[in-house]
Amino acid sequence: MQDTASFADPVANGVLAGPILRQARPGRLVLWLVAASNLPLTLALYRDDDGRRQVADDTIVLDSRHRRDLRIGEHAWMIFIDVDLGAAGVEPLPEGRAIGYDLLVGDDRVSLAAAEPALCYEGESRPRFVIKTRLDSLLHGSCRRPHHPSGDGMARADRWLGARRADSDDWPAAMLLTGDQIYADDVAGPLLRAIHALIARLGLWPETLEGALLDDSDALYACSACYYRRDELLPKEKVNRDLRDRFFGGTRKPVFTSASSGNHLITLAEVLAMYLLCWSDVAWRGLEYTRPELDEEESRRYDEEARAIDAFVAELPAVRRVMANTVTAMIFDDHDITDDWNLTGEWMDTAYGHPFSRRIIGNALIAYLLCQGWGNRPEAFEETVWPCVVRYIDTRDNAAHDALIDHLLEFRGWGFMLETDPGVLVLDTRTRRWRRGRAPSKPSGLMDWEALSEMQGQLMNRESVVMVSAAPIFGVKLIENIQRVFTWFGKPLMVDAENWMAHPGAAHTLLNIFRHGKTPKNFTILSGDVHYSFAYDVTLRFSAARQRIWQITSSGVKNEFPRRLLDWFDRLNRWLYAPYSPLNWFTKRRRMRIEPRRPSPADHGERLVNGAGMGYVRFNAEGQPSEIRELCADDADVVFEQDDDAHD
């Protein structure tokens, strides 16, 4: 990134980010966008659309019945659109056919698609989507780290979809973003500098900081530790006692455990600006910022990161387009908030027991609600959460801010179900953890008994289901056992020891659910988190149970595992956990036969794919995966094929 940038002023354009298509049903549309003002909007709908027609079939003035406007700054409004077509006097939209839409902006009803033609695919005049209640295909992926030196898997998904615009049967029913849509704890220096420039230009609301050395957000942005040295403001075991006491009352354990916390986001404005800059090229237009004062090593790192951010920004038009043309559902993982979020009971007690760390976590959770969580299930937030949001935005005082955070930390409705056939059950594996009462320093279960019981109720009497679990349920045994060893030595934070088998209660309850006679015959599990991709076929041993399970992991969208290390893990896992190895009987999944699929093309024996991209799954009429691919950011496809030589 150059030290200064000069583009057209986006405020004159009106819309700063979006629209993102969050839900599309015959009788309902849910959209999200950010604009420079709470401008008048009209929704235009085109049925059975070839992308070139000039006259809309329906227009709906988006008044207070269909939208909520939330002012987040002097020149920034979040606009949440939830249209009940029946209540608006509009006939239900047809399934299986291309539907076009446009937003007509302002009193003059200027077409957003005409003003921003990059929202449309080649030869089309507006964004188009398809409504599919039968789930025939999905895009899915996780872990999008802006300054990782690779292409962007979301831009690859855009190119893939762009090549299939002629036939809406080929369009995916939805795109599932399965965690780490942003990295609040790992931010490049140039991106943090751009965040502060965007905060200033849009006038995003300032914030008072309680429990910190710095009084408010303005002091934070101006302090000498603002860039690459924020870890000096965050708790670490080796920090001097006085600073530690002032921040966190003398706690002995680190709270923010990211290895890259030098630019950890702190204020709500920073996290909101991060979303805008990660999802829209418009937010970058006209953004001017200079290099901060850095030492020699920081300057070298800044220049290296700037090249990666340049490449990231260049692909943002494609990212914005695919999210405008595809139903997009999202769920958090740890980096959306902070690394190792809620990993152990000890971590939780430390993090939530002090005002500053609680505020940092809470700010990221507020931003997740506004930018991701709301669109999954708007009705879940209507009566309890939304009044707290409005109260805080109206007053912007510390009491209302803390009350909103308290409410969100207690909220139990983050998970959701897409009512397709088969249904898509998206799990909250972060906020309802199964804590270890006697060993709080060991990893908690990813879901507690109550949450797992509720999940089982949602699964009962379904023939097939797609489950989204951020962490794989059936992971690489070798890596999980390495995590187990570190946990035994009391160091789970060193190896990110978050897997379903790490907690005996959660593991056994989950595996029993799979074996239950009334749970689905076909389970497809979509996961991310681990920064490599793989596919397993899983069946039950020694049982007449009918269940078949597919574990499909796609990670990361823009992230990768250290290549040589993953190669060694892949080889060792094949050697140590061969079909008849006695080591298999020391795992909690010994009653399940796990057959890895062979990626093609790949080197002989490889089972793990390391590379940025987006996953793709096609389902047959019974809800079983019939095609599993990784759409790699370098435009190469990897197909996961069944392998007769697969090991257990």
C-alpha positions in Angstrom: 0.0 0.0 0.0 1.3 3.4 -0.9 1.8 5.8 2.0 -1.0 7.9 0.6 -4.0 7.0 -1.5 -6.3 9.1 -3.7 -9.6 8.0 -5.0 -13.0 9.4 -5.6 -14.9 10.4 -2.4 -17.3 7.5 -1.5 -19.6 9.7 0.6 -21.0 11.2 -2.6 -21.8 7.7 -3.7 -24.1 7.0 -0.8 -23.6 3.3 -0.2 -20.3 2.4 1.5 -20.6 -1.3 1.8 -23.0 -4.0 0.6 -25.7 -4.8 -0.3 -25.0 -8.3 1.2 -27.8 -10.7 0.5 -28.4 -12.5 3.8 -31.7 -14.4 3.2 -33.9 -15.1 0.2 -37.1 -17.0 0.5 -40.3 -16.9 -1.6 -41.9 -14.5 0.9 -38.9 -12.8 2.5 -35.7 -10.9 1.6 -33.0 -9.8 4.1 -30.3 -7.4 3.1 -27.5 -5.5 4.9 -25.6 -2.4 3.8 -23.8 0.7 5.2 -24.4 4.1 3.8 -23.2 7.7 4.4 -26.7 8.7 5.5 -30.1 7.1 6.2 -31.1 7.8 2.6 -34.5 6.8 1.1 -34.4 3.4 -0.5 -36.7 1.5 -2.9 -36.3 -2.2 -3.6 -36.9 -3.2 -7.2 -37.5 -6.9 -8.0 -37.3 -8.6 -11.4 -38.8 -12.1 -11.6 -37.4 -14.8 -14.0 -34.7 -12.3 -14.8 -32.2 -12.6 -17.6 -30.3 -9.6 -16.2 -31.0 -7.2 -19.0 -34.7 -6.2 -18.6 -35.4 -2.5 -18.0 -38.7 -2.6 -16.1 -39.1 -4.1 -12.6 -42.0 -6.4 -11.8 -42.3 -5.0 -8.3 -41.1 -2.0 -6.4 -41.2 -1.7 -2.6 -40.6 1.6 -0.8 -38.4 0.6 2.2 -40.0 2.4 5.1 -39.8 1.6 8.8 -41.8 -1.6 8.3 -39.0 -3.0 6.2 -35.8 -1.5 7.6 -33.9 -0.4 10.7 -31.3 2.4 10.5 -28.5 2.5 13.1 -26.2 5.5 13.1 -22.7 4.5 13.9 -21.0 7.8 13.1 -21.4 11.3 11.7 -21.4 9.9 8.1 -22.2 6.2 8.6 -25.5 4.4 9.0 -26.0 0.7 9.1 -29.2 -0.2 7.2 -30.9 -3.5 8.1 -33.5 -4.5 5.5 -36.0 -7.3 6.3 -38.9 -7.4 3.8 -42.0 -9.5 4.3 -43.2 -9.6 0.7 -46.7 -10.6 1.7 -47.1 -7.7 4.1 -45.8 -5.4 1.3 -48.5 -6.7 -1.0 -46.1 -8.5 -3.3 -46.6 -12.1 -4.6 -44.1 -14.7 -3.4 -41.0 -15.0 -5.5 -40.6 -18.2 -7.6 -38.1 -20.9 -6.6 -35.4 -22.2 -9.0 -35.4 -19.1 -11.2 -33.2 -16.2 -11.5 -34.4 -13.2 -9.5 -32.9 -9.7 -10.1 -32.9 -6.9 -7.6 -31.8 -3.3 -7.4 -31.8 -0.6 -4.7 -33.1 2.8 -5.9 -31.3 5.4 -3.8 -32.6 8.7 -2.7 -35.6 10.7 -3.7 -34.5 10.6 -7.3 -34.4 6.8 -7.2 -30.9 6.4 -8.7 -30.1 2.8 -9.5 -27.3 1.4 -7.2 -26.5 -1.2 -9.8 -26.0 1.5 -12.5 -23.9 3.6 -10.1 -21.8 0.6 -9.1 -21.7 -1.7 -12.1 -19.1 -3.9 -10.5 -21.9 -5.3 -8.3 -23.2 -7.1 -11.5 -21.7 -10.0 -13.5 -20.7 -9.4 -17.1 -23.7 -8.8 -19.3 -26.1 -8.2 -16.4 -27.7 -5.0 -15.3 -28.2 -5.9 -11.6 -27.4 -8.5 -9.0 -29.3 -11.8 -9.4 -29.9 -14.7 -7.1 -31.9 -17.9 -7.0 -34.2 -19.2 -4.2 -33.6 -22.9 -3.5 -35.4 -24.7 -0.8 -34.0 -28.0 -1.9 -30.3 -27.8 -1.1 -28.5 -28.9 -4.2 -25.1 -27.2 -3.6 -23.2 -24.9 -1.2 -20.1 -22.8 -1.1 -18.3 -22.8 2.3 -15.1 -21.6 3.8 -13.4 -19.9 6.8 -10.4 -18.0 7.9 -9.9 -14.9 5.8 -6.8 -13.1 7.0 -6.3 -10.0 4.8 -2.5 -9.8 4.9 -1.9 -13.5 4.2 0.2 -13.7 1.0 -2.2 -15.6 -1.1 -5.2 -15.0 -3.3 -8.7 -14.5 -1.8 -10.9 -17.6 -1.9 -14.0 -15.4 -2.0 -12.7 -13.8 -5.1 -12.2 -17.3 -6.5 -15.8 -18.1 -5.6 -16.8 -14.9 -7.6 -14.9 -16.1 -10.7 -16.4 -19.6 -10.3 -20.0 -18.2 -10.1 -19.3 -15.7 -12.9 -18.6 -18.6 -15.3 -22.0 -20.2 -14.5 -24.4 -17.2 -14.9 -26.1 -18.7 -17.9 -28.0 -21.4 -15.9 -29.3 -20.6 -12.4 -29.5 -24.4 -11.7 -25.7 -24.2 -11.4 -25.7 -21.5 -8.8 -25.2 -22.5 -5.1 -28.2 -22.4 -2.8 -26.0 -20.4 -0.3 -22.5 -19.4 0.7 -21.6 -20.4 4.3 -18.8 -18.4 6.0 -17.9 -20.7 8.9 -15.7 -18.6 11.1 -12.9 -16.0 11.2 -14.5 -13.7 8.7 -12.2 -11.0 10.2 -9.1 -11.3 12.3 -9.7 -8.8 15.1 -6.6 -10.0 16.9 -4.2 -10.0 14.0 -4.2 -6.8 11.9 -1.6 -5.6 9.4 -0.1 -2.2 10.2 -1.3 -0.6 6.9 -4.8 -2.0 7.5 -4.9 -0.6 11.0 -3.7 2.8 9.7 -6.5 2.6 7.1 -9.0 1.7 9.8 -8.1 4.9 11.7 -8.3 7.0 8.5 -11.8 5.6 7.9 -12.9 6.2 11.5 -11.8 9.9 11.0 -13.5 10.3 7.6 -16.8 8.7 8.6 -16.8 10.2 12.1 -17.3 6.8 13.8 -18.3 7.4 17.4 -15.5 7.8 20.0 -15.4 5.7 23.1 -14.3 6.0 26.8 -12.0 3.2 27.9 -12.5 2.0 31.5 -9.8 0.1 33.3 -7.1 1.1 30.8 -4.1 3.3 31.1 -5.6 5.5 28.3 -8.7 7.5 28.9 -10.4 7.1 25.5 -10.2 6.1 21.9 -8.6 9.4 20.8 -5.8 8.8 23.3 -5.4 5.2 22.0 -5.1 6.3 18.4 -2.5 8.9 19.2 -0.4 6.9 21.6 3.1 5.7 20.8 2.1 2.1 21.2 -0.8 2.3 18.8 1.0 0.4 16.0 2.8 -2.9 16.4 3.1 -2.4 20.2 -0.4 -2.8 21.5 0.6 -5.9 23.3 2.2 -3.4 25.8 -1.4 -2.3 26.6 -2.6 -5.9 26.9 -1.9 -8.4 29.7 1.1 -10.6 29.4 2.8 -12.7 32.1 6.1 -10.8 31.8 4.7 -7.3 32.0 5.8 -5.3 35.0 3.6 -5.7 38.1 2.3 -2.1 38.2 1.0 -2.1 34.7 -0.5 -5.6 35.1 -2.2 -4.5 38.3 -3.7 -1.4 36.8 -5.1 -3.2 33.8 -6.2 -6.5 35.3 -6.0 -6.5 39.0 -2.8 -8.6 39.2 -3.9 -11.6 37.1 -1.0 -14.0 36.5 -2.3 -15.4 33.1 -2.3 -13.8 29.7 -5.8 -12.8 28.4 -5.2 -12.0 24.8 -3.1 -15.0 23.6 -2.7 -14.2 19.9 0.9 -14.3 18.7 0.2 -11.2 16.6 -1.6 -9.0 19.2 0.6 -6.0 18.5 -2.3 -4.5 16.4 -5.2 -6.1 18.3 -8.4 -4.1 17.7 -9.7 -2.5 20.8 -12.6 0.0 20.2 -15.9 -0.7 18.6 -15.2 1.9 15.9 -12.0 -0.1 14.9 -13.9 -3.3 14.6 -16.7 -1.8 12.5 -14.2 -0.1 10.2 -12.4 -3.4 9.8 -15.6 -5.0 8.5 -16.2 -2.2 6.0 -12.6 -2.4 4.7 -12.7 -6.2 4.5 -16.0 -6.4 2.6 -16.1 -3.4 0.3 -13.7 -1.6 -2.1 -15.8 1.5 -1.7 -14.5 2.2 1.8 -11.0 2.4 0.4 -11.8 5.0 -2.2 -10.5 8.4 -1.3 -8.8 7.0 1.9 -5.7 9.0 2.7 -3.3 8.1 5.4 0.4 8.5 6.0 2.9 6.0 7.5 3.0 6.2 11.3 6.3 6.7 13.1 8.0 3.3 13.2 11.4 1.8 13.9 13.5 0.0 11.3 12.0 -3.5 11.9 8.5 -2.2 12.1 9.0 -0.3 8.8 10.2 -3.4 7.1 7.2 -5.3 8.3 4.9 -2.5 7.3 6.2 -2.5 3.7 5.8 -6.3 3.5 2.3 -6.1 4.8 1.5 -3.2 2.5 2.1 -5.3 -0.6 -0.3 -8.0 0.7 -3.0 -5.4 1.5 -2.6 -3.9 -2.0 -3.4 -7.4 -3.4 -6.3 -7.8 -0.9 -7.9 -4.5 -1.9 -7.6 -5.3 -5.6 -9.9 -8.3 -5.2 -12.5 -6.6 -3.0 -14.8 -5.7 -6.0 -15.2 -9.5 -6.6 -15.8 -10.1 -2.9 -18.5 -7.5 -2.8 -20.1 -8.9 -5.9 -20.4 -12.5 -4.8 -21.9 -11.4 -1.5 -24.5 -9.3 -3.3 -25.5 -12.2 -5.6 -25.5 -15.2 -3.3 -27.4 -15.8 0.0 -24.6 -15.5 2.6 -24.9 -16.9 6.1 -22.1 -16.5 8.8 -21.1 -17.8 12.2 -18.2 -16.6 14.4 -15.1 -18.4 15.4 -12.4 -17.1 17.7 -10.6 -14.6 15.5 -13.8 -12.7 14.9 -13.4 -11.8 18.6 -9.9 -12.8 19.8 -7.6 -15.8 19.6 -8.6 -18.7 21.9 -11.9 -17.1 22.7 -13.4 -19.0 25.7 -10.9 -21.9 25.2 -10.7 -22.7 29.0 -12.7 -21.8 32.1 -9.6 -20.1 33.4 -9.4 -17.9 30.3 -13.0 -16.9 30.7 -12.7 -16.1 34.4 -9.7 -13.9 33.6 -11.1 -12.2 30.5 -14.5 -11.4 31.8 -13.4 -10.5 35.3 -11.8 -7.2 34.3 -13.4 -4.2 32.6 -10.8 -3.5 29.9 -10.6 -7.1 28.5 -14.4 -7.4 28.9 -14.8 -4.3 26.8 -12.4 -5.4 24.1 -14.2 -8.7 23.7 -17.6 -7.1 24.0 -16.8 -4.6 21.3 -15.9 -7.4 18.8 -19.2 -9.2 19.8 -21.3 -6.0 19.2 -19.7 -5.7 15.8 -20.3 -9.3 15.0 -24.0 -8.8 15.9 -24.3 -5.8 13.7 -22.3 -7.1 10.7 -22.9 -10.8 10.8 -25.2 -12.2 13.4 -28.3 -10.1 12.8 -28.8 -11.3 9.2 -28.8 -15.0 10.1 -32.0 -14.6 12.2 -33.2 -11.1 12.7 -36.2 -12.2 14.8 -34.0 -13.7 17.5 -32.7 -10.2 18.4 -35.9 -8.2 18.1 -37.4 -8.2 21.6 -34.3 -8.4 23.9 -31.1 -7.5 22.1 -32.2 -4.7 19.8 -33.5 -2.4 22.5 -30.1 -2.6 24.2 -28.4 -1.7 20.9 -30.7 1.3 20.4 -30.2 2.5 23.9 -26.4 2.4 23.6 -26.4 4.1 20.2 -28.8 6.8 21.5 -26.8 7.6 24.7 -23.3 6.3 23.9 -22.4 6.3 27.6 -20.4 3.7 29.4 -23.4 2.3 31.4 -25.4 1.6 28.3 -22.2 0.2 26.5 -21.5 -2.2 29.3 -25.1 -3.2 29.6 -25.2 -4.2 25.9 -22.0 -6.2 26.4 -23.4 -7.9 29.4 -26.5 -8.8 27.5 -24.6 -10.2 24.5 -22.3 -12.3 26.7 -25.4 -13.9 28.2 -27.3 -14.3 24.9 -27.9 -17.9 23.8 -29.3 -17.5 20.3 -26.3 -17.2 18.1 -26.8 -20.6 16.4 -29.4 -20.9 13.7 -31.1 -23.3 11.2 -31.5 -22.7 7.4 -34.9 -24.4 6.6 -33.9 -26.0 3.4 -34.1 -29.7 2.4 -31.9 -31.0 3.9 -31.8 -28.4 6.7 -28.5 -26.6 7.6 -27.9 -26.5 11.3 -25.2 -23.9 12.2 -23.7 -24.5 15.6 -22.5 -21.9 18.1 -19.4 -23.6 19.4 -18.0 -20.6 21.2 -20.4 -19.1 23.8 -22.0 -22.2 25.3 -18.9 -24.1 26.4 -18.8 -27.2 28.7 -16.5 -26.0 31.4 -14.3 -28.2 33.5 -15.1 -27.5 37.1 -12.1 -29.3 38.6 -9.6 -28.4 35.9 -10.4 -24.9 34.6 -7.0 -24.6 32.8 -7.9 -27.5 30.4 -10.0 -27.0 27.3 -13.7 -26.7 27.7 -16.1 -28.7 25.6 -17.1 -26.8 22.5 -20.8 -27.1 23.5 -22.2 -27.9 26.9 -24.7 -30.7 27.7 -27.8 -28.4 27.4 -26.7 -27.0 24.1 -26.0 -30.5 22.8 -29.4 -31.7 24.0 -31.1 -28.8 22.2 -29.1 -29.7 19.0 -30.3 -33.3 19.3 -33.9 -32.0 19.4 -33.4 -30.1 16.2 -32.0 -33.2 14.5 -34.7 -35.7 15.5 -36.7 -37.4 12.7 -34.8 -35.7 9.9 -33.6 -37.9 7.0 -30.6 -35.8 6.3 -28.9 -32.7 7.7 -25.9 -30.4 7.0 -24.2 -29.4 10.2 -21.8 -26.4 10.4 -19.2 -26.8 13.2 -16.3 -24.3 13.0 -13.9 -26.9 14.3 -14.0 -30.3 12.6 -15.8 -32.9 14.6 -13.6 -35.6 12.9 -10.2 -34.1 12.7 -6.6 -35.3 12.0 -5.9 -37.7 14.8 -2.2 -37.0 15.0 -2.7 -33.2 15.4 -5.4 -33.7 18.0 -3.2 -36.0 20.0 -0.4 -33.5 19.9 -2.9 -31.0 21.3 -3.8 -33.6 24.0 -0.2 -33.9 25.1 0.2 -30.2 25.4 -3.0 -30.0 27.4 -1.7 -32.8 29.7 1.3 -30.6 30.4 -1.0 -27.6 31.1 -0.3 -25.7 27.9 -3.4 -25.9 25.8 -3.1 -22.3 24.7 0.3 -23.0 23.0 -1.3 -25.4 20.4 -4.8 -24.0 20.1 -6.2 -27.2 21.6 -9.8 -26.7 20.5 -11.3 -29.9 19.1 -14.4 -31.9 19.9 -12.5 -34.8 21.4 -10.6 -32.6 23.9 -13.4 -32.7 26.5 -14.7 -36.2 27.4 -18.2 -35.1 28.3 -18.8 -33.2 25.0 -17.1 -35.9 22.9 -19.1 -38.8 24.3 -22.4 -36.9 24.2 -21.8 -35.8 20.6 -20.8 -39.3 19.4 -23.9 -40.8 21.1 -26.1 -38.3 19.2 -24.6 -39.7 16.0 -25.6 -43.2 17.1 -29.1 -42.3 18.1 -31.8 -44.2 16.2 -33.9 -41.1 15.5 -31.2 -38.8 14.3 -30.6 -38.3 10.6 -29.4 -41.1 8.3 -27.1 -38.7 6.5 -24.9 -36.1 8.3 -22.7 -33.7 6.3 -20.4 -31.7 8.6 -18.9 -28.5 7.2 -16.0 -27.1 9.1 -13.0 -24.7 8.9 -10.6 -23.3 11.5 -7.6 -25.5 10.9 -6.0 -23.8 7.8 -6.0 -26.9 5.6 -8.8 -28.8 3.8 -9.8 -32.5 3.8 -12.8 -34.8 3.4 -13.6 -38.0 5.4 -16.3 -40.6 5.0 -17.3 -41.9 8.4 -19.4 -45.0 9.3 -20.2 -46.7 12.6 -18.4 -49.9 13.6 -20.1 -52.9 15.2 -23.5 -51.3 14.9 -26.7 -51.8 13.0 -27.2 -48.0 13.0 -27.9 -46.6 9.6 -26.0 -43.3 10.0 -23.5 -42.1 7.4 -21.3 -39.1 8.1 -19.2 -36.9 5.8 -16.7 -34.5 7.4 -15.8 -31.8 4.9 -13.3 -29.1 6.0 -12.4 -26.1 3.9 -9.8 -23.7 5.4 -8.7 -21.1 4.8 -10.4 -18.7 2.5 -7.2 -16.6 2.8 -4.9 -18.4 5.1 -2.7 -21.5 5.1 -0.9 -23.9 7.4 3.0 -23.9 7.4 3.6 -26.0 4.4 6.5 -28.2 5.4 5.0 -28.8 8.8 1.7 -29.9 7.4 3.4 -32.3 5.0 5.1 -34.0 8.0 1.8 -34.2 9.9 0.1 -35.7 6.9 2.7 -38.4 6.5 3.0 -39.2 10.2 -0.8 -39.4 10.5 -0.9 -42.0 7.7 1.9 -44.1 9.3 0.7 -44.0 12.9 -3.0 -44.4 12.3 -3.0 -47.0 9.5 -6.1 -49.3 9.4 -4.9 -51.9 11.9 -2.8 -49.6 14.1 -3.5 -50.3 17.8 -3.3 -46.5 18.3 -6.8 -46.2 16.9 -8.2 -47.9 20.0 -6.9 -45.1 22.2 -9.1 -42.5 20.5 -12.6 -41.6 21.4 -13.8 -42.4 17.9 -12.7 -46.0 18.0 -16.2 -47.1 17.2 -16.2 -45.2 14.0 -14.5 -46.1 10.7 -12.9 -43.0 9.2 -11.9 -43.1 5.5 -10.1 -40.1 4.2 -10.8 -39.1 0.6 -8.0 -38.6 -1.9 -7.5 -35.1 -3.2 -7.0 -35.0 -7.0 -4.7 -33.8 -8.2 -2.2 -34.4 -5.4 1.0 -36.2 -4.6 0.8 -39.9 -3.9 -0.5 -40.5 -0.3 -1.5 -36.9 0.3 -4.8 -36.4 2.2 -4.6 -32.8 3.3 -4.9 -29.8 1.0 -2.9 -26.7 1.9 -3.9 -23.6 0.0 -6.3 -20.7 0.1 -9.7 -21.2 -1.5 -13.4 -21.9 -1.0 -15.1 -25.2 -0.6 -17.9 -26.5 -2.8 -20.3 -29.4 -2.1 -23.1 -30.7 -4.4 -25.8 -32.9 -2.9 -27.9 -35.7 -4.5 -31.7 -36.0 -4.0 -31.1 -37.9 -0.7 -29.1 -35.1 0.8 -25.8 -36.9 0.4 -22.6 -35.2 -0.9 -22.2 -36.3 -4.5 -19.3 -33.9 -5.3 -16.7 -32.3 -3.0 -14.3 -29.7 -4.3 -11.9 -27.1 -3.1 -11.9 -24.1 -5.4 -8.4 -22.9 -4.9 -7.5 -19.2 -5.1 -5.0 -19.9 -7.9 -7.9 -21.1 -10.0 -7.0 -24.8 -9.7 -9.8 -27.2 -8.5 -9.1 -30.1 -6.1 -11.6 -32.9 -6.1 -11.9 -35.2 -3.1 -12.4 -38.7 -4.4 -13.1 -41.9 -2.5 -9.9 -43.9 -2.1 -9.8 -47.7 -1.9 -6.5 -47.5 -0.1 -7.8 -45.0 2.6 -6.8 -45.7 6.2 -8.8 -45.6 9.4 
